[in-house]
Each structure stands twice: as C-alpha cells, then as structure tokens.
Amino acid sequence: MLFLLLPWFDLRMIALGFFVLGLFTVLEQGICLTRNGVTSILAGAYGLNYLLVPMWEGSRFPALALVLLLLGYMALAAVSHRFAGPLTLKLDPGSRWLALTLYVLFLAIQFLPFHNSITYLGDSIPHMSNTGWHGAYLKPPLVLGFAGAGGAFLVAFAYRGRLGYVWAAAIAFLLAAATHMQVSGGDIHALFRYPSLSYFVSLPFSIPALSAVHYGWTFDEANFRILSFLSFLAMGIMAALRFQASWPARYALGIVVLSIPFVLYHATLTYIDFPLFVLMLAVIFGFREQLSRLNQQNGGLGWSVVVLGIGVGFKETSVIYAIIFLSVFFVCGYGYGRKKGWKNWLVPWGGSVVVIGLLLVMFVWLRDWHARGYTPQISWLWMWEAHRDMLRSVWDFIGILPVLSFLGLGILFWKKQWGEGLLVFAMVIGCYLFFLMDAWRAMPRMVNYMLPGMIAGLVLGLNAMPRWRNGLVLGAAPLLILWNVWHTPMDMWTATRTPGVGNYHVNTQEYDAPYDAFYHWLAAQPPVQKLCVVGRDFGYYDWFYFQKYNLNPTRFEVPIGLIPTGFFDRPFDVCVQHQNTHLGDGIIPFPKGYSQTATFTKGAIQLVVYRHDSK
C-alpha cells in the first residue's frame, strides 16, 4: 500500500527493495501450506485465469461456451485437488542478503533504461495501453464479485468435505462470471485478444503512473516496466539459490544470469511473457522432486501442471511448455510409476492429459479468433534461411549462454540425471523448432522462450559437477559478465537499443524513437486540433502520450508510399514525418503551405515536424 502512495518512481523502487528484503526474510523462516490450502490457491488461480481469458468472444453458442468453460474449470480444480499436497517453502539462511544485493545491482544497471523514454519494441506500447485500460476496467463491482467468488470457494471447500472442491468450483466460477458479465455489459471483446492476467498483475505497479495525472505527480512511465524487471530479477535469484555452491559463487552466478544480453535488453520493456518464464524455471528446477513423489498418495505432477496451466493466463503460447513437460513426464514417469503398479503412473498422467487438452483447445481458439493463427511449415525445418534468422537471434539475444547450457546438459547426461537432462533438452530444442516453423516468419525474437531451459541447463549442470565448481564460477564470472555487457545490443549509457535486433526479415523498425520529446514539445505549443503522422510503417499507440501530456487532437496517419492525392489539402495544424536514418531515408519535402518547425532525433529514428503556415 505504501508503494502506491509514494509519489516518485525512485522512492517506490527503494520501498520495493525493502519489500524484497522482508519477503525473503519470511521465506528463510519457512512457509507451510496444508493440502487444502494448496488446492484452494491453485483452483482459485485456475478460475481467475479461465475467466479473464477471452474465450467467449466470437462463439456462435455463448451458453454452450459458458457450460464448457465451467466444466473445464471444474476439471482443472479436480486435477489440482488430486495432485495437491502439503507445501513447504524454506530458504537457506542468508538468502535475503543475496536477493537484496542482486536487486540493488540490477536496479543500478537498469537505472538509465528505466528513466529513458518509452521504447517501442514489438507489442510493448500496446501492452502499456492495455494495462492502463484494465486499470479503468477494474471497477468496484468486479473486485467485490471476485472477492465473493473466492470466499464462496473457501466456504464450500471447508464444509462440503471430500467433494467440496467440485461445488466450490461451480459456485466461485458462476458468481465471478455473472459479475464480470454485468460489469462489462456482456462485451467480452473488451478483454482484447491476449490473456489479461498479466495486465491485472501489472496494475499494482502501474497504478501510480495511471493516477499521476489526477494528483499532479511526475508521470513515470517506468512503472509499466516493473513487472518485467522483477521477472528477470526473480530468475536471477532463483538460479543463484538453486546453485549448490558457496555464497560468493552463488552471488557471481546470479550476476551472470542478470547480465545475459536478452535480460539487459528486455528488462525495461513491457512484455506479458516474462512472468511466465519465472514459472517455467520453477517447474524445471522442481522436476526431480515431482518425479520422486510419483509413488506417494498425493504425489505425481504436484503443482507443476497447475503452474503450467496458470501460465496460459500470461501468454497463450505457453502451451508449448505444457506439451513438452507432459511428454517428458510421460517418458520419465513411467519408470517410477510401474514400480508400484500402473495406477501410480497412469492416473496422474491421464489427469494431466485433461489439463493439457484444455490448454490446447484454449491455444487454438485464442490464436485463430483473437490473433493470427499458428500454422506450422514443416518444410522450414530444412530451410537454411529460417535457421539463419533463428540462430542469429539466439546469438544476438542470448550470446554464449547456449554453449554453457549445452555443456551443462552434457554433464547431466554424463552423471545419468536423465530426467532433468531430457526436460532441459526438450525445453530448448522444442521451443526452437516450434517458433522456427511458425508460418508468420516474424518470430526469431521468440527465442526468448528458450531462456528458462538454458538457465536451468547451466545451473543443474554446475550442480552435477565435482567440488571445483566454486572456483570455476568465481574465475569465469567476471569475464562472462563483461562479455555479456559488451555483447548486449544496446548502449548501456544512453539506453538506446540497436535497430532491427530480433527481427531480420521484416522491416518493422522495432527500436527507440523520440516520441516523448516530440509530444512534450507539442504540449507546449498552441492547441493542436488536427495532427498528421506520415511515414511510419508500423502500428503505434499514441494514446499513451496523449494521456501523459493531456493532448486530445484528431490524429490522421498514412504510410510513406500511400499518400492519397489531396491528402494535405485539409489542412493539418501539425504534421510529423517519421524518418529511418538507419535505412538511409532522407527528408521528403512537404507540399507548399507547410514549413519545417522542429526536428527530433534519437538513435536511428528522426521526427521532422511541419506546421501549416496558416496555423
């Protein structure tokens, strides 16, 4: 709560540091949850996940869609109850100081990018816009409805005995669904094409920026990026704590993970994928424990499948993780389960098939109805151009980590740790092939999905080494950190990102542009009624800057080569021309009646501003 009340971003980040210290102090003492408690949390998370994903839009039979969703949610609640068991979280003494140190170092490294203008990379700006919209969407009736649904679930579970989770699932889902439909006016399309869980998770960090206009605070767009920053920080802390070595070596490994080029490049960009990577890394690290519990009464997959299901709420493409995990569990779990009878293997595997089946339906439904569909092109497996783009993206974004990860993978197989080794291998290669075959062919930057597997391969491989792993990490860490920073495709001093990285065959100009400076200048000019944007060849959401600087012009936009005859006869108050100096574009003269007024340049992008002579 204090975090939301602090008026400046830097103070909020200091408060967040104290929260990290307090959280890990509690985890050092240990947290114990009963089986009922774990079931309640998991089933409740599934209900929230399913409800916020826009599955109903476009259905020809809304009532049938609602029934199928209800049955699916009840099935997921049942699976979570079957696999749940008591959960204890307890960290080694000293973990809190490691977490705090990594937090301070990572924040210092990302200080300039945090305070830079909003960057454009892929869907970063739309995600910020959607987060802002969800803040307005989170009305009191919806909050109360979800709170009532959670209470109904807990009460029903407590008093209905063994089958209480079935009734609880139905009551909670129907109550939350009814509230949701009432608030949204039945318009499920309002939830956009993407799963909305990421946006709601981002809200606690973004509310200070969204409310800044009303309270006169500094409008810190960096608030929208905190979730990405924390996601990578969590991955670095998890890797360090999982590393079975001395504390100095753990610190060194954590810094190595946080200096990976992809991490440095994306830590202050708003993407909805990154919390998913934290979940996947936790699933991989816990795989051996889940296999060892397969013969226990409430063992089996435990929380792993449920975590995979929750991941869909962050990004529907997470289904590739679920498919890989289930396949590896099928192979490795058979060896465990058959020792105690076929039921110990078939029952948890069959239950997980239900989960994965529902996730597959969700994936196909979402991608075909709310976005571009996924159409695999098998022939691209032997097309050199496709591999060239993917491997180039791996090198630019992940650098030397794949080499270290596969060395660790070799050690796992050498030590006959087949389960973890197979899972790491499948996670890396499976994600690579999945996005390689994407027919849209704009997915080289999706090598980010390989990152959890690569980090896990490095850490688990080091754990399987002899005792001299401490010296190896301490000796190599400084060189790896320096190499990572040097190889990162951005200028760490100016926070300007290298043009075109991660997208080599489509000219979408995914890099920084001086929009913040332009709109700041525009706000200081006489009120603009008509704004024209010329020459931009990608979609961009100017709403964010309109809100930031209290602008409300009528905006017209036209690509550079598609200007219709008489377009400038309106006339416009101000026109801004988008130039890509990286591609050698020059300034194109405007028609008579317009005079060049200002120029804004940042990296490879130049904005040339024209004002109509009569304005």
C-alpha positions in Angstrom: 0.0 0.0 0.0 2.9 2.3 0.8 4.2 1.6 -2.6 1.1 3.0 -4.3 1.2 6.2 -2.1 4.7 7.2 -2.8 4.7 10.0 -5.4 8.1 9.4 -7.1 9.3 6.3 -9.0 12.7 6.3 -7.3 11.2 6.2 -3.9 8.9 3.4 -4.9 11.8 1.4 -6.1 13.5 1.9 -2.7 10.3 0.8 -1.0 10.2 -2.3 -3.3 13.8 -3.1 -2.2 12.6 -3.2 1.5 9.7 -5.4 0.4 12.2 -7.9 -1.3 14.2 -8.0 1.9 11.1 -8.6 4.1 9.8 -11.3 1.7 13.0 -13.3 1.7 13.4 -12.9 5.5 10.0 -14.6 5.9 10.9 -17.3 3.4 14.1 -18.0 5.4 11.8 -18.7 8.4 9.7 -21.0 6.3 6.1 -21.1 5.0 4.0 -24.2 5.4 0.7 -24.8 3.5 -1.7 -27.7 4.0 -3.1 -29.8 1.1 -6.4 -28.0 1.4 -4.6 -24.6 1.3 -2.6 -25.6 -1.8 -5.8 -26.8 -3.5 -7.7 -23.6 -2.7 -4.9 -21.5 -4.1 -4.4 -23.5 -7.3 -8.1 -23.9 -8.1 -8.7 -20.3 -7.4 -5.9 -19.3 -9.7 -7.3 -21.5 -12.4 -10.7 -19.9 -12.1 -9.3 -16.4 -12.3 -7.2 -17.5 -15.3 -10.0 -19.0 -17.2 -12.4 -16.2 -16.6 -10.1 -13.4 -17.7 -9.1 -15.2 -20.9 -11.5 -14.0 -23.7 -12.8 -17.5 -24.6 -16.4 -16.5 -25.0 -16.0 -13.9 -27.7 -16.9 -15.0 -31.2 -18.7 -18.1 -30.1 -21.9 -18.9 -32.0 -23.3 -20.6 -28.9 -22.5 -18.4 -25.9 -24.4 -20.6 -23.5 -22.6 -23.7 -24.6 -19.3 -21.8 -24.3 -20.1 -20.9 -20.8 -21.0 -24.5 -19.9 -17.8 -25.8 -21.5 -15.8 -23.3 -19.5 -17.5 -24.2 -16.3 -16.9 -27.9 -16.9 -13.3 -27.2 -17.9 -12.7 -25.2 -14.7 -14.2 -27.9 -12.5 -12.0 -30.5 -14.2 -8.9 -28.3 -13.5 -10.0 -27.8 -9.9 -10.4 -31.6 -9.6 -6.9 -32.2 -11.1 -5.3 -29.7 -8.7 -7.0 -31.4 -5.8 -5.8 -34.8 -6.9 -2.2 -33.6 -7.4 -2.0 -31.3 -4.4 0.0 -32.0 -1.3 1.4 -30.0 1.6 3.9 -27.4 0.5 6.8 -26.1 2.5 9.0 -23.2 1.3 12.1 -22.6 3.3 15.3 -20.9 2.0 18.8 -21.1 3.3 19.9 -18.5 5.9 21.5 -15.6 4.1 19.1 -15.8 1.1 17.7 -12.4 1.9 21.0 -10.6 1.6 21.6 -12.3 -1.8 18.2 -11.2 -3.0 18.7 -7.7 -1.8 22.2 -7.4 -3.3 21.0 -8.7 -6.7 18.1 -6.3 -6.6 20.3 -3.3 -5.9 22.9 -4.2 -8.6 20.2 -5.0 -11.2 18.4 -1.7 -10.4 21.7 0.2 -10.8 22.3 -1.4 -14.2 18.8 -0.6 -15.4 18.6 2.9 -13.9 19.2 4.7 -17.2 16.9 2.5 -19.3 14.2 2.9 -16.6 14.4 6.7 -16.9 14.6 6.7 -20.7 11.5 7.5 -22.8 9.2 4.6 -23.6 10.7 2.4 -26.1 8.9 0.8 -29.0 9.7 -2.9 -29.4 7.1 -5.3 -30.8 4.0 -5.0 -28.6 5.5 -3.0 -25.7 3.3 0.1 -26.2 0.1 -1.9 -26.8 0.7 -3.8 -23.6 1.1 -0.5 -21.7 -2.1 0.8 -23.2 -3.9 -2.4 -22.3 -2.6 -2.3 -18.8 -4.0 1.3 -18.5 -7.3 0.2 -19.8 -7.6 -2.7 -17.4 -7.0 -0.2 -14.6 -10.1 1.6 -15.6 -11.9 -1.7 -16.1 -11.2 -2.9 -12.6 -14.4 -1.4 -11.1 -15.7 -2.0 -7.6 -18.4 -4.4 -8.6 -15.9 -6.6 -10.4 -13.5 -6.5 -7.4 -16.3 -7.4 -5.0 -17.5 -10.1 -7.3 -14.2 -11.8 -7.4 -13.7 -11.5 -3.7 -17.2 -13.1 -3.2 -16.2 -15.9 -5.6 -13.1 -16.5 -3.6 -15.0 -16.6 -0.4 -17.6 -18.9 -1.8 -14.9 -21.3 -2.9 -13.2 -21.4 0.5 -16.5 -21.8 2.4 -17.8 -24.5 0.1 -14.5 -26.4 0.2 -14.4 -26.2 4.0 -17.9 -27.5 4.6 -18.6 -29.9 1.8 -15.9 -32.4 2.7 -14.1 -34.5 0.1 -16.0 -33.3 -2.9 -16.2 -29.7 -1.7 -13.9 -28.6 -4.4 -16.4 -29.5 -7.1 -19.2 -27.4 -5.6 -16.8 -24.7 -4.7 -15.5 -24.5 -8.3 -19.0 -24.2 -9.7 -20.1 -21.5 -7.2 -17.0 -19.4 -7.5 -16.9 -19.6 -11.3 -20.6 -18.7 -11.8 -20.5 -15.9 -9.3 -17.4 -14.3 -10.8 -18.8 -14.9 -14.3 -22.1 -13.2 -13.5 -20.3 -10.2 -12.0 -17.9 -10.0 -14.9 -20.7 -10.1 -17.5 -22.7 -7.4 -15.6 -19.7 -5.0 -15.4 -18.6 -5.4 -19.0 -22.2 -5.2 -20.3 -21.8 -8.6 -21.9 -19.0 -7.4 -24.2 -16.2 -9.9 -23.7 -14.4 -8.4 -26.6 -13.4 -5.6 -24.1 -10.7 -8.0 -22.8 -8.7 -7.7 -26.0 -7.0 -10.6 -27.9 -4.5 -11.5 -25.2 -5.0 -13.2 -21.8 -5.5 -10.5 -19.3 -3.9 -12.0 -16.2 -0.6 -10.2 -17.0 -2.3 -6.9 -17.2 -4.0 -7.3 -13.8 -0.8 -8.5 -12.2 0.9 -5.3 -13.6 -1.7 -3.0 -12.2 -0.3 -2.7 -8.6 2.9 -1.3 -10.2 1.2 0.8 -12.9 -1.4 2.5 -10.7 0.9 5.3 -9.6 1.5 6.2 -13.2 -2.1 5.9 -14.2 -3.2 8.2 -11.3 -0.3 10.6 -11.6 -2.3 13.0 -13.9 -5.0 13.4 -11.2 -2.6 14.0 -8.3 -0.1 16.2 -10.1 2.8 13.7 -9.7 5.5 13.0 -12.2 4.2 10.7 -14.9 6.7 7.9 -14.6 6.1 5.5 -17.5 8.8 3.2 -15.9 6.0 1.9 -13.6 4.7 -0.1 -16.5 8.0 -1.9 -16.8 8.5 -3.0 -13.2 6.9 -6.4 -13.7 9.4 -7.3 -16.5 12.2 -6.1 -14.3 11.0 -8.2 -11.3 10.5 -11.2 -13.5 14.1 -11.3 -14.6 15.3 -10.4 -11.1 13.4 -13.5 -9.9 15.1 -15.7 -12.4 18.5 -14.5 -11.3 17.7 -15.0 -7.7 16.2 -18.5 -8.3 19.3 -19.5 -10.3 21.6 -18.3 -7.6 19.7 -20.0 -4.8 19.4 -23.3 -6.7 23.1 -23.3 -7.3 24.7 -25.7 -4.7 27.9 -23.8 -4.0 29.4 -21.3 -1.7 27.7 -17.9 -1.2 30.4 -16.0 -3.2 29.8 -18.4 -6.1 26.1 -18.0 -5.8 26.4 -14.2 -6.0 28.6 -14.5 -9.0 26.2 -16.8 -10.9 23.2 -14.6 -10.1 25.0 -11.6 -11.6 26.0 -13.7 -14.7 22.3 -14.6 -15.3 21.2 -10.9 -14.8 23.8 -9.8 -17.4 22.6 -12.0 -20.2 22.1 -9.8 -23.3 18.4 -10.7 -23.6 17.9 -9.8 -19.9 19.6 -6.4 -20.2 17.8 -5.7 -23.4 14.3 -6.5 -22.3 14.2 -5.9 -18.5 12.6 -2.4 -19.0 10.3 -3.4 -21.9 6.7 -4.2 -21.2 6.0 -7.8 -22.4 3.5 -10.2 -21.0 5.7 -13.2 -21.5 8.2 -12.7 -18.8 6.3 -13.8 -15.6 5.7 -17.0 -17.5 9.5 -17.6 -17.7 9.7 -17.5 -13.9 7.0 -20.2 -13.6 8.7 -22.3 -16.2 12.1 -22.1 -14.5 10.5 -23.1 -11.2 8.9 -26.1 -12.9 12.2 -27.3 -14.4 14.0 -26.9 -11.1 11.3 -28.9 -9.3 11.1 -31.7 -11.8 13.2 -34.2 -9.9 11.2 -33.7 -6.8 7.9 -34.2 -8.7 9.2 -37.4 -10.1 10.4 -38.7 -6.7 6.9 -38.1 -5.3 5.1 -40.0 -8.0 4.7 -43.1 -5.8 3.2 -41.1 -3.0 -0.6 -41.0 -2.4 -0.9 -37.3 -3.3 2.2 -37.1 -5.4 2.5 -37.2 -9.2 2.8 -33.9 -11.0 2.0 -31.9 -7.9 1.9 -28.2 -8.7 3.8 -28.4 -11.9 0.9 -29.0 -14.3 -1.2 -26.4 -12.4 1.6 -23.8 -12.8 1.7 -24.6 -16.5 -2.0 -24.0 -16.7 -1.7 -20.7 -14.9 1.0 -19.7 -17.4 -1.6 -19.6 -20.2 -3.1 -16.5 -18.4 0.2 -14.7 -19.1 0.6 -15.8 -22.7 -1.3 -18.5 -24.7 1.9 -19.6 -26.5 2.9 -21.1 -23.1 1.1 -24.3 -24.3 4.4 -25.3 -25.9 5.9 -25.6 -22.4 2.9 -27.7 -21.3 3.2 -30.1 -24.2 7.0 -30.5 -23.7 6.6 -31.0 -19.9 3.9 -33.6 -20.3 5.8 -35.6 -23.0 8.9 -35.7 -20.8 6.9 -36.6 -17.7 5.3 -39.5 -19.7 8.7 -40.9 -20.6 10.4 -40.4 -17.2 7.3 -41.0 -15.0 6.7 -44.5 -16.5 9.9 -45.7 -14.9 8.8 -44.5 -11.5 5.1 -45.4 -11.7 5.5 -49.0 -12.9 7.4 -49.9 -9.7 4.2 -49.5 -7.6 1.6 -50.5 -10.2 0.3 -49.0 -13.4 -2.2 -46.7 -11.5 0.7 -44.7 -9.9 1.8 -43.8 -13.4 -1.4 -43.7 -15.5 -3.7 -41.8 -13.1 -1.5 -38.6 -12.8 -0.5 -38.8 -16.4 -4.2 -39.2 -17.5 -5.2 -36.3 -15.3 -2.5 -34.1 -16.8 -3.8 -35.1 -20.3 -7.1 -33.4 -19.3 -5.2 -30.2 -18.4 -3.1 -30.2 -21.5 -6.1 -31.0 -23.7 -7.9 -28.0 -22.3 -4.9 -25.8 -22.8 -4.6 -26.9 -26.4 -8.2 -26.0 -27.1 -7.6 -22.6 -25.5 -4.5 -22.1 -27.5 -6.1 -22.9 -30.9 -9.2 -20.9 -30.0 -7.4 -17.8 -29.0 -4.9 -17.8 -31.8 -7.4 -18.3 -34.5 -10.1 -16.0 -33.2 -8.2 -13.2 -31.5 -4.9 -13.1 -33.3 -3.0 -14.6 -36.1 -3.2 -18.4 -36.1 -0.3 -20.7 -35.7 0.3 -22.6 -38.9 3.4 -24.9 -38.9 5.5 -25.1 -42.0 7.3 -28.4 -41.8 9.5 -27.6 -44.9 11.2 -24.8 -42.9 12.9 -27.4 -40.8 15.4 -27.9 -43.7 15.3 -24.2 -44.9 18.7 -22.6 -44.2 17.2 -19.0 -44.2 14.8 -19.9 -41.4 17.6 -21.4 -39.3 19.8 -18.5 -40.1 17.3 -16.0 -38.7 16.7 -18.0 -35.5 20.4 -18.7 -34.8 21.3 -15.1 -35.4 18.6 -14.1 -32.9 20.0 -16.6 -30.4 23.4 -15.2 -30.8 22.3 -11.5 -30.6 20.0 -12.0 -27.6 21.4 -14.9 -25.6 25.1 -14.9 -26.7 27.4 -17.5 -25.2 24.8 -18.9 -22.8 23.6 -21.7 -25.2 27.2 -23.1 -25.3 27.4 -23.1 -21.5 23.9 -24.6 -21.2 24.7 -27.5 -23.5 27.9 -28.2 -21.7 25.9 -28.4 -18.5 23.4 -30.6 -20.3 26.3 -32.9 -21.3 27.3 -33.1 -17.6 23.7 -34.1 -16.6 23.7 -37.0 -19.1 27.2 -38.0 -18.0 26.0 -38.1 -14.4 23.0 -40.1 -15.6 20.5 -37.5 -14.5 18.3 -38.4 -17.4 15.0 -36.8 -16.2 16.3 -33.3 -15.8 18.6 -33.6 -18.8 15.8 -34.7 -21.1 13.5 -31.9 -19.8 16.1 -29.2 -20.4 17.0 -30.5 -23.8 13.3 -30.7 -24.8 12.5 -27.2 -23.5 15.3 -25.6 -25.5 15.0 -27.6 -28.8 11.2 -27.9 -28.6 10.8 -24.1 -28.3 13.3 -23.5 -31.1 11.5 -25.8 -33.5 8.1 -24.6 -32.5 8.8 -21.0 -33.4 11.1 -21.9 -36.3 8.0 -23.5 -38.1 5.7 -20.5 -37.4 4.3 -19.6 -40.9 4.2 -15.9 -40.0 8.0 -15.9 -40.0 8.3 -12.9 -37.7 9.3 -14.9 -34.7 13.1 -15.0 -34.4 12.8 -12.8 -31.3 10.7 -15.6 -29.7 13.9 -17.4 -28.9 13.2 -15.8 -25.5 11.1 -18.9 -24.8 14.4 -20.9 -24.8 15.8 -18.8 -21.9 14.4 -20.8 -18.9 15.7 -24.1 -20.3 19.1 -22.6 -20.9 19.4 -21.1 -17.5 18.3 -24.4 -15.9 20.8 -26.3 -18.0 23.6 -24.1 -16.8 22.6 -24.3 -13.1 21.8 -28.0 -13.0 24.9 -28.9 -15.0 27.1 -27.0 -12.5 25.3 -28.7 -9.6 26.3 -32.1 -11.1 30.0 -31.2 -11.4 32.7 -32.1 -8.8 33.6 -29.8 -6.0 35.7 -27.5 -8.0 32.6 -25.8 -9.5 33.1 -22.9 -7.0 36.5 -21.9 -8.4 35.2 -22.3 -12.0 32.3 -20.0 -11.5 34.3 -17.4 -9.5 37.0 -17.4 -12.1 34.8 -17.2 -15.2 32.1 -14.9 -13.8 34.0 -11.6 -14.3 34.8 -12.5 -17.9 31.2 -13.7 -18.7 29.7 -10.5 -17.1 32.0 -8.2 -19.2 31.3 -10.2 -22.3 27.6 -10.1 -21.8 27.5 -6.3 -21.3 29.7 -5.8 -24.3 27.6 -8.1 -26.5 24.2 -6.6 -25.4 22.6 -5.0 -28.5 22.0 -1.6 -26.7 24.1 1.3 -25.5 24.0 1.0 -21.7 24.8 4.7 -21.2 22.1 6.1 -23.4 19.7 3.2 -23.2 19.3 3.3 -26.9 18.6 -0.2 -28.4 20.3 -1.4 -31.6 18.0 -1.2 -34.7 16.4 -4.4 -36.1 17.6 -6.9 -33.5 15.5 -10.0 -33.3 13.5 -9.3 -36.5 15.7 -9.7 -39.5 13.3 -10.3 -42.4 10.6 -7.8 -41.7 11.2 -4.1 -41.6 9.2 -3.1 -38.6 11.7 -0.7 -37.2 11.5 -2.1 -33.6 13.7 0.3 -31.8 13.6 3.6 -29.9 12.1 6.8 -31.3 11.9 10.3 -29.8 8.2 10.3 -29.3 8.4 11.5 -25.8 10.4 14.6 -26.7 8.0 15.4 -29.7 4.8 15.2 -27.6 6.4 17.2 -24.8 7.2 19.9 -27.4 3.7 19.6 -28.9 2.1 20.1 -25.5 3.9 23.5 -25.1 2.5 24.7 -28.5 -0.8 26.4 -29.1 -3.6 23.7 -29.0 -3.5 21.4 -32.0 -6.8 20.2 -33.4 -5.5 18.1 -36.4 -2.3 16.1 -36.2 -0.9 14.2 -39.2 1.7 11.4 -38.9 3.5 10.4 -42.1 6.0 7.7 -43.0 5.5 5.2 -40.1 5.4 1.6 -41.3 4.2 0.0 -38.1 1.3 0.4 -35.7 1.8 2.7 -32.7 -0.3 3.7 -29.8 -0.1 7.5 -29.3 -2.8 7.4 -26.7 -0.2 6.9 -24.0 1.5 10.2 -24.8 -1.9 11.9 -25.3 -2.8 11.0 -21.7 0.7 11.9 -20.4 0.7 15.4 -21.8 -3.1 16.0 -21.8 -3.4 16.2 -25.5 -6.6 15.4 -27.5 -6.0 16.1 -31.2 -7.7 14.3 -34.1 -4.9 12.2 -35.5 -4.5 11.1 -39.1 -1.9 8.7 -40.2 -0.7 7.5 -43.6 2.3 5.3 -44.7 5.0 7.0 -46.7 4.3 5.4 -50.0 0.5 5.5 -49.8 -0.3 9.2 -49.5 -3.6 9.8 -51.4 -4.0 12.7 -53.8 -5.1 15.9 -52.0 -4.3 14.4 -48.6 -2.7 17.7 -47.4 -5.5 19.9 -48.6 -7.4 19.6 -45.2 -5.1 21.4 -43.9 -3.5 19.9 -40.7 -2.2 22.0 -37.9 0.9 20.0 -37.4 2.4 17.1 -39.4 5.3 14.9 -38.2 7.3 12.9 -40.6 8.9 9.6 -39.5 12.4 9.1 -40.9 14.5 5.9 -40.6 18.1 7.1 -40.8 19.3 3.5 -40.3 17.9 2.7 -43.7 19.3 5.8 -45.3 15.9 7.6 -45.7 16.1 11.3 -46.4 13.7 14.1 -45.5 10.9 14.2 -48.1 9.8 17.8 -48.9 6.3 18.7 -47.8 3.8 20.4 -50.1 3.5 24.2 -50.2 1.9 25.7 -47.3 3.9 23.8 -44.7 7.1 24.9 -43.0 9.6 22.8 -41.2 9.4 23.7 -37.5 11.4 21.2 -35.4 13.5 18.0 -35.6 13.8 15.3 -33.0 16.5 12.6 -33.4 17.1 9.5 -31.3 19.3 6.7 -32.5 18.1 5.6 -35.9 14.8 7.5 -35.8 14.3 11.1 -36.8 11.0 13.0 -36.5 10.7 16.1 -38.7 7.9 18.4 -37.7 5.9 20.7 -40.1 3.3 23.3 -39.2 0.8 24.8 -41.6 1.6 28.4 -42.4 -2.0 29.5 -41.6 -1.9 27.9 -38.1 
